[in-house]
Amino acid sequence: CGASYGGYAALMGAVRQPSRYKAVVSIAGDADLIEALAFSRREDGADSPAYAYWCGSMGHPKTDQDLLVRASPARRAAEITAPVLLIHGTEDPIVAPRQSRIMAKALRAAGKTCEHVEIKGEGHRNWSDETWKTILTQMTGFVAKHI
């Protein structure tokens, strides 16, 4: 389980070492790095320091496409064996809610067990106590069901 980069790491861990996972929870995590870079390019601009940072950190979509595909859990959903819970705020400006939608679609297309919860009006962080309660209730119930 993890949030933001931790959500990505939980998904990627389940890709790389599927036998070690009984359940996976990704909260506002990236799932498709090519799409994440496209989001930054659209939102921040092709000449922005933010887009340059992400291309430098993750790889450039034109020159590192194979690397980005290998490092994208959504593009490797068929390799995940554990059930997955995706939680995302609908107003997340940091990691687009589309990331969890892409992952859910990829998992379902691969015939995998997936639950996808969107929290209306919530962003990437600074959640209310009520939102935290929702996230923790969903997460603990999901994990308890699968371990």
Secondary structure by P-SEA (a helix, b strand, c coil): ccccaaaaaaaaaaaaccccccbbbbccccccaaaaaaaaaaacccccaaaaaaaaacccccccaaaaaaacccccccccccbbbbbbbcccccccaaaaaaaaaaaaaabbbbbbbbbcccccccccaaaaaaaaaaaaaaaaacc
